[in-house]
Amino acid sequence: MSKKVDARIARSKSSMAMALERLLQQKCLTDITVKDITDAAQLSKNTFYNNFSCKQDLLDYLLSGYADEVKELVAKGGPYKQEDKIMRFTQAISHILFTKIEKFRKIFRCDVYREVYWGIMTSFKNQLMIDLPFNFRPEATRTEIELACDFFSGALVNSVYAVSRNGFSGTENDFYGLIYHVWELIFQS
């Protein structure tokens, strides 16, 4: 049975996550203080520490929100065959990343220690490991599967990083095509 979340707690967490997202577009996580976050969210430090033990926990919460958006988009299409779910997953990631590219551009520019970069990569990898069944050869070990997920999630984040740094003149569909091509190279070989 799932535990009901207090609406005030959910609002506080959401407010702090949005504040952190805005702050990350201005400076790196290392330079952001808990006070900066609570001031931007108009909440107290006690509220912060009642919900998170540190800034990294809040960053993880923010990134899990992106992962939840991907899950929701994948779920919208109903039950899938394996291949369709993989395509839908890739489309969902492409949509989230493409529509937030300006936000990511600012965040990556300020992410001098690559804390957000690694957080996003880890978030995608965890979702790949948990949510998607893979068509690996039967003798594939967990380590091989994990390495493939590491590689794909790294390729995803590197693609977003490159697009946010260098720009992208194509459409969301073009971006999806690039991401799906990477998926095919990794998982279909």
C-alpha positions as CSV (number, residue, x, y, z in Angstrom):
1,M,0.0,0.0,0.0
2,S,1.5,3.4,-1.0
3,K,1.9,6.1,1.6
4,K,-0.2,9.2,1.1
5,V,2.0,12.3,0.7
6,D,1.1,15.4,2.6
7,A,0.2,18.2,0.1
8,R,2.3,20.7,2.0
9,I,5.3,18.5,1.9
10,A,4.9,17.9,-1.9
11,R,4.5,21.7,-2.5
12,S,7.6,22.5,-0.4
13,K,9.7,19.9,-2.2
14,S,8.4,21.0,-5.6
15,S,9.1,24.7,-4.7
16,M,12.6,23.9,-3.6
17,A,13.3,21.8,-6.8
18,M,12.0,24.6,-9.0
19,A,14.2,27.1,-7.0
20,L,17.2,24.9,-7.5
21,E,16.5,24.5,-11.2
22,R,16.4,28.3,-11.6
23,L,19.6,28.8,-9.5
24,L,21.4,26.1,-11.5
25,Q,20.9,28.3,-14.6
26,Q,22.9,31.1,-12.9
27,K,25.7,29.3,-11.0
28,C,27.1,25.9,-10.3
29,L,25.7,23.6,-7.5
30,T,28.9,24.1,-5.4
31,D,28.3,27.8,-5.3
32,I,24.6,27.5,-4.4
33,T,23.9,27.5,-0.7
34,V,20.9,26.1,1.2
35,K,20.0,29.7,2.1
36,D,20.0,30.6,-1.6
37,I,17.5,27.7,-2.3
38,T,15.3,28.5,0.7
39,D,15.3,32.2,-0.1
40,A,14.3,31.5,-3.8
41,A,11.6,29.1,-2.7
42,Q,10.5,31.4,0.1
43,L,10.8,28.6,2.7
44,S,12.8,28.2,5.9
45,K,16.0,26.2,6.3
46,N,14.1,24.0,8.7
47,T,11.7,23.1,5.9
48,F,14.7,22.3,3.7
49,Y,16.3,20.0,6.3
50,N,13.0,18.3,7.1
51,N,12.8,17.2,3.5
52,F,16.4,16.8,2.3
53,S,19.7,16.1,4.1
54,C,21.8,18.1,1.6
55,K,21.8,19.9,-1.8
56,Q,22.7,16.7,-3.6
57,D,19.5,15.1,-2.2
58,L,17.5,18.0,-3.6
59,L,19.3,17.7,-7.0
60,D,18.5,14.0,-7.0
61,Y,14.8,14.9,-6.3
62,L,14.8,17.4,-9.2
63,L,16.4,14.9,-11.6
64,S,13.9,12.2,-10.5
65,G,11.2,14.6,-11.7
66,Y,12.7,14.6,-15.2
67,A,12.7,10.8,-15.0
68,D,9.1,10.8,-13.9
69,E,8.2,13.0,-16.9
70,V,9.8,10.4,-19.2
71,K,7.9,7.6,-17.5
72,E,4.6,9.4,-17.9
73,L,5.2,10.0,-21.6
74,V,6.1,6.3,-22.1
75,A,3.0,5.2,-20.2
76,K,0.7,7.5,-22.3
77,G,0.8,5.1,-25.2
78,G,-0.5,2.1,-23.4
79,P,1.0,-1.4,-23.4
80,Y,3.8,-1.9,-25.9
81,K,5.7,-4.6,-27.5
82,Q,9.4,-4.5,-26.4
83,E,10.5,-2.6,-29.5
84,D,7.7,-0.1,-29.2
85,K,8.5,0.6,-25.6
86,I,12.1,1.2,-26.4
87,M,11.1,3.6,-29.2
88,R,8.6,5.4,-26.9
89,F,11.2,5.6,-24.2
90,T,13.6,7.2,-26.7
91,Q,11.0,9.6,-28.0
92,A,10.0,10.6,-24.4
93,I,13.7,11.3,-23.5
94,S,14.1,13.2,-26.7
95,H,11.0,15.3,-26.0
96,I,12.0,16.1,-22.5
97,L,15.6,17.0,-23.4
98,F,14.6,18.9,-26.6
99,T,11.9,21.0,-25.0
100,K,14.2,21.9,-22.1
101,I,17.3,22.5,-24.1
102,E,17.6,26.2,-23.2
103,K,17.3,25.4,-19.6
104,F,19.9,22.7,-19.9
105,R,22.2,25.1,-21.9
106,K,22.2,27.5,-18.9
107,I,22.6,24.7,-16.4
108,F,25.5,23.0,-18.2
109,R,27.2,26.3,-18.7
110,C,27.2,26.7,-14.9
111,D,27.9,23.1,-14.1
112,V,31.7,23.4,-13.9
113,Y,32.0,20.4,-11.6
114,R,29.7,18.3,-13.7
115,E,27.4,17.4,-10.7
116,V,24.2,17.9,-12.7
117,Y,25.7,16.1,-15.7
118,W,26.5,13.0,-13.7
119,G,23.2,13.2,-11.9
120,I,21.2,13.2,-15.1
121,M,23.3,10.4,-16.5
122,T,22.7,8.3,-13.3
123,S,19.0,9.1,-13.4
124,F,18.7,7.8,-17.0
125,K,20.8,4.8,-16.3
126,N,18.7,3.8,-13.3
127,Q,15.5,4.2,-15.3
128,L,16.9,2.0,-18.1
129,M,18.0,-0.7,-15.6
130,I,14.6,-0.7,-13.7
131,D,11.9,0.1,-16.3
132,L,13.0,-1.5,-19.5
133,P,13.4,-5.1,-20.3
134,F,16.3,-5.7,-22.7
135,N,16.7,-8.0,-25.6
136,F,20.2,-9.0,-24.8
137,R,21.5,-12.3,-25.7
138,P,20.5,-14.9,-23.0
139,E,24.0,-15.3,-21.7
140,A,24.5,-11.6,-21.1
141,T,25.6,-10.8,-17.5
142,R,24.2,-8.1,-15.3
143,T,27.6,-6.3,-15.7
144,E,27.3,-6.3,-19.5
145,I,23.7,-5.0,-19.3
146,E,24.8,-2.3,-16.8
147,L,27.7,-1.3,-19.0
148,A,25.4,-0.9,-22.0
149,C,23.0,1.2,-19.9
150,D,26.0,3.3,-18.7
151,F,27.1,3.8,-22.3
152,F,23.6,4.8,-23.6
153,S,22.8,7.1,-20.7
154,G,26.3,8.7,-21.2
155,A,25.6,9.1,-24.9
156,L,22.2,10.7,-24.1
157,V,23.7,13.3,-21.7
158,N,26.7,13.9,-24.0
159,S,24.2,14.6,-26.9
160,V,22.3,17.0,-24.8
161,Y,25.5,18.6,-23.6
162,A,26.8,19.0,-27.2
163,V,23.4,20.4,-28.4
164,S,23.2,22.8,-25.5
165,R,26.8,24.0,-26.2
166,N,26.8,24.0,-30.0
167,G,23.1,24.6,-30.8
168,F,20.8,22.4,-32.9
169,S,19.1,23.6,-36.0
170,G,16.9,20.5,-36.5
171,T,13.5,19.6,-35.1
172,E,12.5,17.5,-32.2
173,N,12.0,14.7,-34.6
174,D,15.5,15.1,-36.0
175,F,16.8,15.0,-32.4
176,Y,14.8,11.8,-31.7
177,G,16.3,10.3,-34.8
178,L,19.8,10.9,-33.6
179,I,19.1,9.5,-30.1
180,Y,17.3,6.5,-31.5
181,H,20.3,5.8,-33.9
182,V,22.6,5.8,-30.8
183,W,20.1,3.3,-29.2
184,E,20.3,1.0,-32.2
185,L,24.1,1.1,-32.3
186,I,24.3,0.1,-28.7
187,F,21.5,-2.3,-28.2
188,Q,20.9,-3.8,-31.6
189,S,24.4,-4.9,-32.3
